[in-house]
């Protein structure tokens, strides 16, 4: 009977409902308690939620008998039955929450009952924590409740969320990307709110006045929270905490001393366990232009050295290497496209030839990304980096200087495995955006791989390693076998005898203030007519046999669709032909250069009008159906997965609020300095502009269509409606004819 149930579960998860139903009919004869759960889940997937809840409640009464008796029985059989009963209870709680058929207190009672029956179960703790979190969010969003409810009581709920999320992590990793970032955000934000409440109270009351009961209660809640975080640091495995390492280090300027102490301990313990991976993420902070960030980073290094004195030399070597790489990045050499390590960067060569220089890991994507255990449980001894580490042995002497604006340098590193690894040293660019975006994309990939519809289509984003060295320079992992869209198209047009110089194109371009109809006519008659679609021919030339051609075009359609949706959600602009690459081995679409994020393109002198690049060549290469079929369906699946996983995805982006980018710090002359900015020397930065960007992303994920300057202008759209609107906007001639000539909307 259990085999039939297991088969039914696999079929249900893969979306084969008719097959799942057939297996359930077979399993019904065996009278197993687990049958009730699987049948209820099947009914829910079918969309019959009320019926699923009623069926579950009836089944629990008939299959499990007296609960008191079940809890008192200590036999092995009763233990298994208790586990099944707790699963049924959790399902009942979740269905009751979804149907809103019970009051909040009643639902909480159900969740608490789950934990009392099975206290060592990851799912039970996660879902009660999630429900408490939902209560907090509702309270904070409702202005009337906000004023009516005591803030200390409100934040008391936070301690429950933190406690249950921590316990869920203690018993497994299934929900780590949802629970850990949220747990840390609540704790750190609460610490900041206590300091803010204290500051306001001091400003309002005369000196010497005893603090209010409200503030005393808030401080007590914070003390409890700090205690829970300390316990969490001791009980969780370091690899679990490493999954949120970038979030932790973005908050190292926290203003509350006790909170920073706990934060410092967490970061130091992670560093000691995974120093080779952590150092690359810490180096950018150690070279920060903010004195507080720099000092806090040194404090953490001091704690690391106290825990493990051997780390002293390692940190010293890594710092020296970073300084030499920064020199390489920043060196401005004109008039040549080839440099030599021996002639131009002798200190770097000497450093690596020094016998005392210790091993330092190459910052490759494969070496920096955590692999979680594949089975339930805490797995304290799990190795999160199973591949053999590849250390830096030296550099190839030749350095290629690329001809683009910032003149990045292409360097080749010698790995300890005998292979060569190419990296790009990029100056004058804040790569922290690219770094965060790669984390975001890696998380999107995780969720796409877990979704049956996305997995069936192999939907994914091609990612690569990004290592910021400071706020202005960094390293990028080089992606081999790729060609830029612009390069491909210009070559193919030249083969056909079609070529226009920049001056000729500028002369044909209407002025920005010209009427829309005139722009549209010029775009259609002068640009589109003279540049027929040719991109599909690249697939025929690069993939000559039918099977590889078909697979490459399929891969192109799917990877393009995923990046279109992700790019739209993040407000990714500047998608000109050099920032979109294509892999000549498999047809994958790869996006690079994420400098223009958060709808920055809308603030250009020629504002960007389209949500993503979907010009005539890209549409034509999709095949005779164009954007219909494979492309549209892939867009819908991607957007649905991102909506379903909104909370964990947003947690990655919220780190921007406390780690603002260089461009957000530049104040215009007319803008007055905020009094809070004068406190930068003491405390954490809370960037309001970043907060607005994060809120805009949240509303796009909810399906709220964008208006001018990102003000919402409609109710939430369905996934299908949202995708349809975006595809119309991206292919509209009204929008394309208004794009800047350098973006090349005609290609």
C-alpha positions as CSV (number, residue, x, y, z in Angstrom):
1,X,0.0,0.0,0.0
2,X,2.8,2.4,0.8
3,X,4.3,1.8,-2.7
4,X,1.0,2.9,-4.2
5,X,0.9,6.0,-2.0
6,X,4.5,6.8,-2.8
7,X,3.8,6.5,-6.6
8,X,0.7,8.7,-6.1
9,X,2.8,11.4,-4.4
10,X,5.4,11.4,-7.1
11,X,2.8,11.7,-9.8
12,X,1.0,14.5,-8.0
13,X,4.2,16.5,-7.5
14,X,5.0,16.0,-11.2
15,X,1.5,17.4,-12.2
16,X,0.2,14.0,-13.5
17,X,-3.1,14.2,-11.6
18,X,-5.0,11.4,-13.5
19,X,-2.1,9.0,-12.8
20,X,-2.0,10.1,-9.2
21,X,-5.7,9.3,-8.9
22,X,-5.3,5.8,-10.3
23,X,-2.6,5.1,-7.8
24,X,-4.8,6.4,-5.0
25,X,-7.6,4.0,-6.0
26,X,-5.1,1.1,-5.7
27,X,-3.9,2.4,-2.3
28,X,-7.4,2.8,-0.9
29,X,-7.8,-1.0,-0.3
30,X,-4.9,-1.0,2.3
31,X,-6.6,1.2,4.9
32,X,-3.4,3.1,5.7
33,X,-3.5,6.3,7.9
34,X,-1.2,8.1,5.3
35,X,-3.9,7.6,2.7
36,X,-5.9,10.4,4.2
37,X,-3.0,12.9,3.8
38,X,-2.3,12.0,0.2
39,X,-6.0,12.1,-0.9
40,X,-6.4,15.5,0.8
41,X,-3.2,16.9,-0.9
42,X,-4.5,15.5,-4.2
43,X,-7.9,17.3,-3.8
44,X,-6.1,20.5,-2.9
45,X,-4.0,20.4,-6.1
46,X,-7.2,19.9,-8.0
47,X,-8.4,23.2,-6.6
48,X,-11.0,21.6,-4.3
49,X,-9.6,23.1,-1.0
50,X,-12.8,23.1,1.0
51,X,-13.5,19.5,0.1
52,X,-9.9,18.6,0.9
53,X,-10.2,20.1,4.4
54,X,-13.6,18.3,5.1
55,X,-12.2,15.0,3.9
56,X,-9.0,15.4,6.1
57,X,-11.1,16.2,9.2
58,X,-13.3,13.2,8.7
59,X,-10.3,10.9,8.0
60,X,-8.5,12.1,11.1
61,X,-11.5,11.2,13.3
62,X,-11.9,7.7,11.7
63,X,-8.2,6.7,11.3
64,X,-6.5,7.9,14.5
65,X,-8.9,7.2,17.3
66,X,-8.2,8.6,20.7
67,X,-5.3,11.1,20.6
68,X,-4.7,10.9,24.4
69,X,-4.2,7.1,24.0
70,X,-1.9,7.6,21.0
71,X,0.3,10.1,22.9
72,X,0.5,7.8,25.9
73,X,1.5,4.7,23.9
74,X,5.3,4.5,23.7
75,X,5.5,1.6,21.2
76,X,7.3,2.0,17.8
77,X,4.1,1.5,15.9
78,X,2.4,4.4,17.9
79,X,5.5,6.6,17.2
80,X,5.0,6.2,13.5
81,X,1.2,6.8,13.9
82,X,2.0,10.0,15.9
83,X,4.2,11.2,13.2
84,X,1.5,10.7,10.6
85,X,-1.1,12.3,12.9
86,X,1.2,15.4,13.3
87,X,1.4,15.6,9.5
88,X,-2.4,15.4,9.2
89,X,-2.7,18.1,11.9
90,X,-0.3,20.4,10.0
91,X,-2.2,19.9,6.8
92,X,-5.4,20.8,8.6
93,X,-3.8,23.9,10.0
94,X,-2.5,25.0,6.6
95,X,-5.8,24.3,4.9
96,X,-7.7,26.2,7.6
97,X,-5.4,29.1,7.1
98,X,-5.8,29.1,3.3
99,X,-9.6,28.9,3.5
100,X,-9.8,31.5,6.3
101,X,-12.5,29.3,7.9
102,X,-11.2,29.8,11.5
103,X,-10.1,32.8,13.6
104,X,-6.4,33.5,14.1
105,X,-6.3,32.1,17.7
106,X,-8.0,28.9,16.6
107,X,-5.4,28.4,13.8
108,X,-2.6,29.1,16.2
109,X,-4.0,26.4,18.6
110,X,-3.9,23.9,15.7
111,X,-0.3,24.8,14.9
112,X,0.7,24.5,18.6
113,X,-1.0,21.1,18.8
114,X,1.3,20.0,15.9
115,X,4.4,20.9,17.9
116,X,3.0,19.2,21.1
117,X,2.5,16.0,19.2
118,X,5.8,16.1,17.3
119,X,8.2,18.6,18.9
120,X,11.3,17.5,16.9
121,X,9.8,18.1,13.4
122,X,11.2,20.8,11.1
123,X,7.9,21.4,9.2
124,X,5.8,22.0,12.4
125,X,8.2,24.7,13.7
126,X,8.6,26.3,10.3
127,X,4.8,26.7,9.6
128,X,3.9,28.1,13.1
129,X,6.8,30.5,12.7
130,X,5.5,31.5,9.3
131,X,2.0,32.1,10.8
132,X,3.4,34.2,13.6
133,X,5.3,36.2,10.9
134,X,2.1,36.7,9.0
135,X,0.5,38.1,12.1
136,X,3.4,40.6,12.5
137,X,3.2,41.7,8.8
138,X,-0.6,42.2,9.1
139,X,-0.2,44.3,12.3
140,X,2.6,46.4,10.7
141,X,0.6,47.0,7.5
142,X,-2.7,48.0,9.3
143,X,-2.3,51.6,10.5
144,X,-5.3,51.3,12.9
145,X,-3.8,48.2,14.5
146,X,-0.3,49.9,14.5
147,X,-1.6,52.8,16.7
148,X,-3.9,50.6,18.9
149,X,-1.5,47.7,19.7
150,X,1.3,48.2,22.2
151,X,4.7,48.0,20.2
152,X,6.2,45.9,23.0
153,X,3.4,43.3,22.6
154,X,3.7,43.5,18.8
155,X,7.4,42.8,19.0
156,X,6.9,40.0,21.5
157,X,5.5,38.0,18.6
158,X,8.9,38.4,16.9
159,X,10.5,36.3,19.7
160,X,8.1,33.4,18.8
161,X,9.0,33.7,15.0
162,X,12.7,33.7,15.7
163,X,12.4,30.8,18.2
164,X,10.4,28.6,15.9
165,X,12.4,29.4,12.7
166,X,15.6,28.5,14.6
167,X,14.1,25.2,15.9
168,X,13.0,24.3,12.3
169,X,16.6,24.8,11.2
170,X,17.8,22.7,14.1
171,X,15.8,19.7,12.7
172,X,16.5,20.2,8.9
173,X,17.4,22.4,6.0
174,X,14.3,22.2,3.8
175,X,13.2,25.8,4.5
176,X,16.5,27.4,5.2
177,X,16.3,30.0,2.4
178,X,12.9,31.1,3.8
179,X,13.4,30.9,7.5
180,X,17.1,32.0,8.1
181,X,17.0,35.3,6.2
182,X,13.7,36.2,7.7
183,X,14.8,35.3,11.2
184,X,17.9,37.4,10.9
185,X,16.0,40.4,9.4
186,X,13.5,40.4,12.2
187,X,16.2,40.2,14.9
188,X,18.4,42.9,13.4
189,X,15.4,45.2,12.6
190,X,14.1,44.8,16.1
191,X,17.5,45.7,17.6
192,X,17.5,48.9,15.4
193,X,13.9,49.8,16.4
194,X,14.8,49.5,20.1
195,X,17.6,52.1,19.6
196,X,15.3,54.3,17.7
197,X,12.6,54.1,20.4
198,X,15.2,55.0,23.0
199,X,16.4,58.0,21.0
200,X,12.9,59.3,20.5
201,X,12.1,58.9,24.2
202,X,15.2,60.8,25.2
203,X,14.5,63.6,22.8
204,X,10.9,63.9,24.1
205,X,11.5,63.7,27.9
206,X,13.6,65.9,30.2
207,X,16.9,64.4,31.4
208,X,16.7,62.2,34.4
209,X,13.2,60.9,33.6
210,X,13.0,57.1,34.1
211,X,12.4,55.1,30.9
212,X,8.8,54.1,30.1
213,X,7.4,50.7,30.8
214,X,7.0,50.2,27.0
215,X,10.7,50.7,26.4
216,X,11.6,48.4,29.3
217,X,9.5,45.7,27.8
218,X,11.0,46.2,24.3
219,X,14.5,45.9,25.8
220,X,13.5,42.7,27.6
221,X,12.2,41.2,24.3
222,X,15.5,42.2,22.7
223,X,17.4,40.5,25.5
224,X,15.3,37.3,24.9
225,X,15.9,37.5,21.2
226,X,19.7,37.9,21.7
227,X,19.7,34.9,24.0
228,X,17.9,32.8,21.3
229,X,20.4,34.0,18.6
230,X,23.3,32.9,20.9
231,X,21.7,29.5,21.3
232,X,21.1,29.3,17.6
233,X,24.8,30.1,16.9
234,X,25.8,27.2,19.2
235,X,23.3,24.7,17.9
236,X,23.2,25.3,14.1
237,X,26.0,23.9,11.8
238,X,28.2,26.7,10.4
239,X,27.3,25.7,6.8
240,X,23.6,26.6,7.6
241,X,24.6,30.1,8.8
242,X,26.9,30.5,5.8
243,X,23.9,30.5,3.5
244,X,23.0,33.9,4.9
245,X,26.6,35.2,5.1
246,X,26.1,38.2,2.8
247,X,23.1,39.3,4.8
248,X,25.0,39.1,8.0
249,X,28.0,41.1,6.7
250,X,25.7,43.8,5.2
251,X,24.6,44.6,8.8
252,X,27.9,44.9,10.5
253,X,27.3,48.6,11.3
254,X,24.4,47.7,13.6
255,X,23.9,50.5,16.2
256,X,22.8,48.2,19.1
257,X,26.0,47.0,21.0
258,X,24.5,43.7,22.2
259,X,23.2,42.9,18.7
260,X,26.5,43.7,17.1
261,X,28.3,41.4,19.7
262,X,26.1,38.5,18.7
263,X,26.5,39.4,15.0
264,X,30.3,39.5,15.3
265,X,30.3,36.1,17.0
266,X,28.2,34.5,14.3
267,X,30.3,36.0,11.4
268,X,33.6,35.0,13.2
269,X,32.5,31.4,13.7
270,X,31.4,31.1,10.1
271,X,34.8,32.6,9.0
272,X,36.8,30.1,11.1
273,X,34.8,27.2,9.6
274,X,35.0,28.4,5.9
275,X,37.8,30.9,5.8
276,X,38.7,30.4,2.2
277,X,35.2,31.2,0.9
278,X,34.4,33.9,3.5
279,X,37.5,35.9,2.9
280,X,36.5,36.9,-0.6
281,X,33.2,38.3,0.8
282,X,34.9,40.1,3.7
283,X,37.7,41.8,1.6
284,X,35.4,44.3,0.0
285,X,34.2,45.5,3.5
286,X,37.8,45.7,4.8
287,X,38.5,48.1,1.9
288,X,35.3,50.1,2.4
289,X,35.3,53.9,2.2
290,X,33.0,54.0,5.3
291,X,35.3,54.2,8.3
292,X,32.7,52.4,10.5
293,X,32.4,49.4,8.1
294,X,36.1,49.2,7.9
295,X,36.6,49.2,11.7
296,X,33.8,46.7,12.3
297,X,35.5,44.4,9.8
298,X,38.8,44.7,11.7
299,X,36.9,43.9,14.9
300,X,35.6,40.7,13.4
301,X,39.1,39.7,12.1
302,X,40.4,40.3,15.7
303,X,37.7,37.9,17.1
304,X,38.6,35.4,14.4
305,X,42.3,35.5,15.4
306,X,41.3,35.0,19.1
307,X,39.3,31.9,18.2
308,X,42.0,30.5,15.9
309,X,45.4,32.3,16.0
310,X,46.5,30.5,12.8
311,X,44.0,32.7,10.8
312,X,46.3,35.7,11.4
313,X,48.7,34.8,8.6
314,X,45.9,33.7,6.3
315,X,44.1,37.1,6.7
316,X,47.4,38.9,6.2
317,X,48.1,37.0,2.9
318,X,44.6,37.5,1.6
319,X,44.7,41.3,2.4
320,X,48.1,41.6,0.5
321,X,46.7,39.7,-2.5
322,X,43.6,41.9,-2.5
323,X,45.8,45.1,-2.5
324,X,47.9,43.8,-5.4
325,X,44.7,42.8,-7.4
326,X,43.3,46.3,-6.7
327,X,46.5,47.8,-8.1
328,X,46.0,45.7,-11.2
329,X,42.4,46.7,-11.6
330,X,43.0,50.4,-11.1
331,X,46.2,50.8,-13.1
332,X,45.4,53.2,-16.0
333,X,47.5,52.3,-19.0
334,X,46.7,53.9,-22.3
335,X,48.0,53.2,-25.8
336,X,48.3,49.4,-25.4
337,X,46.0,46.4,-25.3
338,X,48.5,43.9,-23.9
339,X,50.2,44.1,-20.5
340,X,52.7,41.9,-18.7
341,X,52.6,40.8,-15.1
342,X,56.4,40.7,-15.0
343,X,56.8,44.3,-16.4
344,X,53.8,46.1,-15.1
345,X,52.7,44.3,-11.9
346,X,56.0,43.0,-10.4
347,X,54.7,43.1,-6.7
348,X,51.9,40.7,-7.6
349,X,54.4,38.3,-9.1
350,X,56.7,38.5,-6.1
351,X,53.9,38.0,-3.7
352,X,52.9,34.7,-5.3
353,X,56.5,33.5,-5.6
354,X,57.1,34.1,-1.9
355,X,57.5,30.7,-0.2
356,X,55.6,31.9,2.9
357,X,52.5,32.9,0.9
358,X,49.8,30.5,2.0
359,X,47.1,28.8,-0.2
360,X,44.2,31.0,-1.2
361,X,41.1,29.5,-2.9
362,X,40.2,30.6,-6.5
363,X,36.9,32.4,-6.3
364,X,35.1,30.2,-8.8
365,X,31.3,29.8,-8.7
366,X,31.6,26.0,-8.1
367,X,33.9,26.6,-5.0
368,X,31.8,29.4,-3.4
369,X,28.3,27.9,-3.5
370,X,26.9,25.8,-0.7
371,X,25.6,22.3,-1.3
372,X,23.0,21.4,1.2
373,X,22.3,17.8,2.5
374,X,19.9,15.9,0.3
375,X,18.1,14.1,3.1
376,X,16.1,15.6,6.1
377,X,17.9,16.2,9.5
378,X,20.5,18.6,10.8
379,X,23.7,16.9,9.4
380,X,26.2,18.7,11.6
381,X,29.2,17.0,9.9
382,X,28.0,17.7,6.4
383,X,30.6,19.1,4.0
384,X,28.9,22.0,2.1
385,X,31.8,22.3,-0.5
386,X,32.2,18.7,-1.7
387,X,34.4,19.5,-4.7
388,X,38.2,19.5,-4.2
389,X,39.4,23.1,-3.5
390,X,41.4,24.8,-6.3
391,X,44.0,27.2,-5.0
392,X,45.8,30.0,-6.7
393,X,49.3,29.0,-7.9
394,X,50.2,32.0,-10.0
395,X,49.3,34.0,-13.1
396,X,50.0,33.7,-16.8
397,X,52.2,36.6,-17.8
398,X,50.0,38.1,-20.5
399,X,47.1,40.4,-19.7
400,X,44.6,41.5,-22.3
401,X,43.1,45.0,-21.9
402,X,39.6,45.0,-23.4
403,X,38.6,48.0,-25.6
404,X,35.3,48.9,-23.7
405,X,34.8,52.2,-21.7
406,X,36.3,51.1,-18.4
407,X,39.1,49.1,-20.1
408,X,38.8,46.0,-17.9
409,X,41.8,43.5,-17.9
410,X,41.5,39.9,-18.7
411,X,43.8,37.8,-16.6
412,X,44.5,34.1,-16.5
413,X,45.1,32.3,-13.2
414,X,47.0,29.0,-12.7
415,X,44.9,26.6,-10.5
416,X,46.4,24.0,-8.2
417,X,44.7,21.4,-10.4
418,X,46.9,22.3,-13.3
419,X,44.2,24.1,-15.3
420,X,43.9,27.7,-16.4
421,X,41.1,30.0,-15.1
422,X,40.2,33.3,-16.8
423,X,38.9,36.2,-14.7
424,X,38.0,39.8,-15.7
425,X,39.4,42.6,-13.5
426,X,36.8,45.4,-13.8
427,X,37.6,49.0,-12.5
428,X,35.2,51.9,-12.0
429,X,32.2,49.7,-11.4
430,X,30.3,48.8,-8.1
431,X,30.2,45.1,-8.5
432,X,28.2,44.6,-5.3
433,X,25.1,44.9,-7.4
434,X,26.3,42.1,-9.7
435,X,27.2,40.0,-6.7
436,X,23.8,40.3,-5.0
437,X,22.1,39.7,-8.3
438,X,24.1,36.4,-8.7
439,X,22.9,35.4,-5.3
440,X,19.3,36.3,-6.3
441,X,19.7,34.3,-9.6
442,X,21.2,31.3,-7.8
443,X,18.1,31.3,-5.5
444,X,15.8,31.6,-8.5
445,X,17.5,28.6,-10.0
446,X,17.0,26.6,-6.8
447,X,13.3,27.3,-6.9
448,X,13.0,26.7,-10.6
449,X,14.6,23.3,-10.1
450,X,12.1,22.3,-7.4
451,X,9.0,23.3,-9.5
452,X,7.8,20.4,-11.7
453,X,6.7,22.7,-14.6
454,X,10.0,24.6,-14.6
455,X,12.1,21.4,-14.1
456,X,10.3,19.8,-17.1
457,X,11.4,22.7,-19.3
458,X,14.9,22.9,-17.7
459,X,14.3,26.6,-16.9
460,X,17.5,28.2,-15.4
461,X,19.7,31.3,-15.4
462,X,23.3,31.0,-16.4
463,X,25.3,32.5,-13.5
464,X,29.0,33.2,-12.8
465,X,31.2,34.2,-9.9
466,X,31.4,37.9,-9.0
467,X,33.9,39.1,-6.3
468,X,33.9,42.8,-5.3
469,X,37.3,43.9,-4.1
470,X,36.1,47.3,-2.9
471,X,33.2,49.7,-3.8
472,X,34.7,50.5,-7.2
473,X,36.6,47.3,-8.4
474,X,36.2,43.6,-8.6
475,X,36.7,40.3,-10.3
476,X,34.3,38.5,-12.7
477,X,34.5,34.8,-13.7
478,X,35.0,34.7,-17.5
479,X,32.3,32.8,-19.4
480,X,33.9,30.8,-22.3
481,X,32.4,30.0,-25.7
482,X,30.2,33.1,-25.8
483,X,29.5,35.8,-28.4
484,X,27.6,39.1,-27.9
485,X,24.3,39.6,-29.8
486,X,25.6,42.8,-31.4
487,X,28.8,41.1,-32.6
488,X,26.8,38.2,-34.1
489,X,24.3,40.5,-35.9
490,X,26.8,43.0,-37.3
491,X,28.9,40.2,-38.7
492,X,25.8,38.7,-40.4
493,X,24.6,42.0,-41.8
494,X,28.1,42.7,-43.2
495,X,28.0,39.3,-44.9
496,X,24.8,40.5,-46.6
497,X,26.4,43.9,-47.5
498,X,24.3,45.8,-45.0
499,X,26.4,48.3,-43.0
500,X,25.6,51.7,-41.5
501,X,28.2,53.8,-39.7
502,X,27.4,55.5,-36.4
503,X,27.2,58.9,-38.1
504,X,24.7,57.6,-40.7
505,X,22.5,56.1,-37.9
506,X,22.6,59.3,-35.9
507,X,21.6,61.3,-39.0
508,X,18.5,59.1,-39.5
509,X,17.4,59.3,-35.9
510,X,14.6,61.7,-35.1
511,X,15.1,64.3,-32.3
512,X,13.9,63.3,-28.9
513,X,11.1,65.9,-28.9
514,X,9.8,64.8,-32.4
515,X,6.1,63.6,-32.5
516,X,5.5,59.9,-31.8
517,X,4.0,59.2,-35.2
518,X,7.0,60.6,-37.0
519,X,9.4,58.6,-34.8
520,X,7.4,55.4,-35.6
521,X,7.3,56.0,-39.3
522,X,11.1,56.6,-39.4
523,X,11.8,53.6,-37.2
524,X,9.6,51.4,-39.5
525,X,10.7,52.7,-42.9
526,X,14.4,53.6,-42.3
527,X,15.6,51.3,-39.5
528,X,13.5,48.1,-39.6
529,X,13.2,48.0,-43.4
530,X,17.0,48.2,-43.8
531,X,17.8,45.7,-41.1
532,X,15.8,42.5,-41.8
533,X,15.9,39.8,-39.1
534,X,19.0,37.5,-39.5
535,X,19.6,36.0,-36.0
536,X,17.9,32.7,-36.8
537,X,20.7,32.1,-39.3
538,X,23.3,32.1,-36.6
539,X,21.6,29.0,-35.1
540,X,21.7,27.3,-38.5
541,X,25.4,28.1,-38.9
542,X,26.5,27.2,-35.4
543,X,24.3,24.1,-34.9
544,X,24.4,22.4,-38.4
545,X,22.7,19.1,-37.5
546,X,18.9,19.1,-36.8
547,X,19.0,17.7,-33.3
548,X,21.6,20.2,-31.9
549,X,19.8,23.1,-33.8
550,X,16.4,22.2,-32.3
551,X,17.9,21.8,-28.7
552,X,19.9,25.1,-29.0
553,X,16.8,27.0,-30.2
554,X,14.8,25.5,-27.3
555,X,17.5,26.4,-24.8
556,X,17.6,30.0,-26.3
557,X,13.9,30.5,-26.0
558,X,13.7,29.2,-22.4
559,X,16.8,30.9,-21.0
560,X,15.8,34.2,-22.7
561,X,12.3,33.9,-21.1
562,X,13.7,33.4,-17.6
563,X,16.0,36.4,-17.9
564,X,13.3,38.6,-19.4
565,X,11.1,37.9,-16.3
566,X,13.9,38.2,-13.8
567,X,15.2,41.4,-15.5
568,X,11.8,43.0,-15.4
569,X,11.2,42.2,-11.7
570,X,14.6,43.7,-10.8
571,X,14.2,46.7,-13.1
572,X,17.3,45.6,-15.1
573,X,18.0,48.1,-18.0
574,X,20.8,48.8,-20.5
575,X,20.2,45.5,-22.3
576,X,22.0,46.5,-25.5
577,X,23.6,44.0,-27.8
578,X,26.9,43.7,-25.9
579,X,25.3,42.8,-22.6
580,X,23.5,39.8,-24.0
581,X,25.7,36.8,-24.9
582,X,24.9,33.5,-26.5
583,X,26.7,30.2,-25.8
584,X,27.9,28.7,-29.1
585,X,28.0,25.2,-27.5
586,X,24.3,25.0,-26.4
587,X,22.4,28.2,-27.4
588,X,21.9,29.5,-23.9
589,X,21.3,33.2,-23.4
590,X,23.6,34.8,-20.8
591,X,23.2,38.3,-19.5
592,X,26.2,40.3,-18.2
593,X,26.8,43.8,-16.7
594,X,24.1,44.4,-14.1
595,X,25.1,48.0,-13.5
596,X,21.7,49.4,-14.5
597,X,19.4,47.9,-11.9
598,X,16.2,49.1,-10.1
599,X,14.7,50.9,-13.2
600,X,17.6,53.3,-13.4
601,X,17.1,53.2,-17.2
602,X,14.0,55.3,-16.7
603,X,16.1,58.1,-15.4
604,X,18.4,58.3,-18.4
605,X,18.4,61.4,-20.7
606,X,16.6,59.1,-23.2
607,X,14.5,57.1,-20.8
608,X,14.1,53.4,-21.5
609,X,10.6,52.5,-22.4
610,X,10.6,48.7,-22.6
611,X,10.7,46.2,-19.7
612,X,13.3,44.0,-21.4
613,X,14.9,43.4,-24.8
614,X,12.6,41.6,-27.3
615,X,13.5,43.2,-30.6
616,X,12.7,41.8,-34.1
617,X,15.8,39.6,-34.4
618,X,15.2,37.9,-31.0
619,X,11.5,37.3,-31.8
620,X,12.3,36.0,-35.3
621,X,14.9,33.5,-33.9
622,X,12.2,32.0,-31.6
623,X,10.7,30.3,-34.7
624,X,7.5,30.7,-36.7
625,X,5.3,31.2,-33.6
626,X,7.5,34.0,-32.3
627,X,6.7,34.9,-28.7
628,X,3.8,32.4,-28.6
629,X,4.2,28.8,-27.4
630,X,7.5,27.9,-25.7
631,X,8.6,31.5,-24.9
632,X,5.3,32.7,-23.5
633,X,4.8,29.6,-21.4
634,X,8.3,29.7,-20.0
635,X,7.7,33.4,-19.0
636,X,4.5,32.4,-17.2
637,X,6.1,29.5,-15.3
638,X,9.1,31.6,-14.3
639,X,6.9,34.5,-13.1
640,X,4.6,32.1,-11.1
641,X,7.6,30.5,-9.4
642,X,9.0,33.9,-8.4
643,X,5.6,35.0,-7.1
644,X,5.3,31.8,-5.0
645,X,8.8,32.3,-3.6
646,X,8.5,36.1,-3.0
647,X,9.7,36.1,0.7
648,X,13.0,34.3,0.3
649,X,13.8,36.3,-2.9
650,X,13.0,39.6,-1.3
651,X,15.3,38.7,1.7
652,X,18.4,38.8,-0.7
653,X,17.4,42.2,-2.0
654,X,16.6,43.7,1.4
655,X,20.4,43.7,2.2
656,X,20.7,46.7,-0.2
657,X,18.8,48.8,2.4
658,X,21.8,48.5,4.8
659,X,24.6,48.2,2.2
660,X,23.8,51.1,-0.1
661,X,25.5,51.4,-3.5
662,X,28.0,54.1,-4.3
663,X,25.7,56.0,-6.7
664,X,23.0,56.3,-3.9
665,X,25.4,58.1,-1.7
666,X,26.0,61.0,-4.0
667,X,23.9,63.9,-2.8
668,X,22.8,66.5,-5.2
669,X,23.7,70.1,-4.3
670,X,20.1,71.1,-3.8
671,X,19.5,68.1,-1.4
672,X,20.0,68.9,2.2
673,X,21.8,66.4,4.4
674,X,19.6,64.3,6.5
675,X,20.4,64.6,10.2
676,X,20.7,60.9,10.3
677,X,23.6,61.1,7.8
678,X,25.7,62.9,10.3
679,X,25.4,59.8,12.5
680,X,27.1,57.6,9.9
681,X,30.3,57.7,11.9
682,X,28.5,56.0,14.7
683,X,25.9,53.7,13.2
684,X,24.2,51.7,10.5
685,X,23.1,53.2,7.2
686,X,19.4,52.9,6.4
687,X,19.0,53.9,2.8
688,X,15.6,55.3,1.9
689,X,16.2,55.1,-1.8
690,X,17.1,51.4,-1.5
691,X,13.9,50.9,0.5
692,X,11.8,52.5,-2.3
693,X,13.5,50.2,-4.9
694,X,12.8,47.1,-2.8
695,X,9.2,48.1,-2.4
696,X,8.9,48.6,-6.1
697,X,10.2,45.1,-6.7
698,X,7.8,43.7,-4.2
699,X,4.8,45.3,-6.0
700,X,6.0,44.0,-9.4
701,X,6.2,40.5,-7.9
702,X,2.6,40.9,-6.7
703,X,1.6,41.7,-10.2
704,X,1.0,45.5,-9.8
705,X,1.7,47.1,-13.2
706,X,4.1,49.9,-13.3
707,X,3.1,53.5,-14.0
708,X,5.3,56.6,-14.6
709,X,8.2,56.7,-12.2
710,X,7.1,53.3,-10.8
711,X,3.9,54.5,-9.2
712,X,1.5,51.6,-9.2
713,X,-1.4,52.2,-11.5
714,X,-3.6,49.1,-11.4
715,X,-4.9,46.3,-9.3
716,X,-2.7,43.1,-9.3
717,X,-2.7,41.2,-12.6
718,X,-2.8,37.4,-12.9
719,X,0.4,35.7,-14.0
720,X,-0.9,35.2,-17.6
721,X,-2.2,38.8,-17.7
722,X,1.0,40.2,-16.4
723,X,3.1,38.3,-18.9
724,X,0.8,39.3,-21.8
725,X,1.1,43.0,-20.8
726,X,4.9,42.8,-20.6
727,X,5.3,41.1,-24.0
728,X,3.1,43.8,-25.6
729,X,5.1,46.5,-24.0
730,X,8.5,44.9,-25.0
731,X,7.4,44.5,-28.7
732,X,5.4,47.7,-29.1
733,X,6.7,49.9,-31.9
734,X,5.5,52.9,-29.8
735,X,8.1,52.0,-27.2
736,X,10.9,50.7,-29.4
737,X,10.9,53.8,-31.6
738,X,11.6,56.0,-28.5
739,X,14.7,54.1,-27.4
740,X,18.2,55.6,-27.6
741,X,20.0,54.9,-30.8
742,X,22.9,53.2,-29.0
743,X,20.5,50.6,-27.6
744,X,19.8,49.6,-31.2
745,X,16.1,48.7,-31.1
746,X,16.2,48.0,-34.8
747,X,18.6,45.0,-34.3
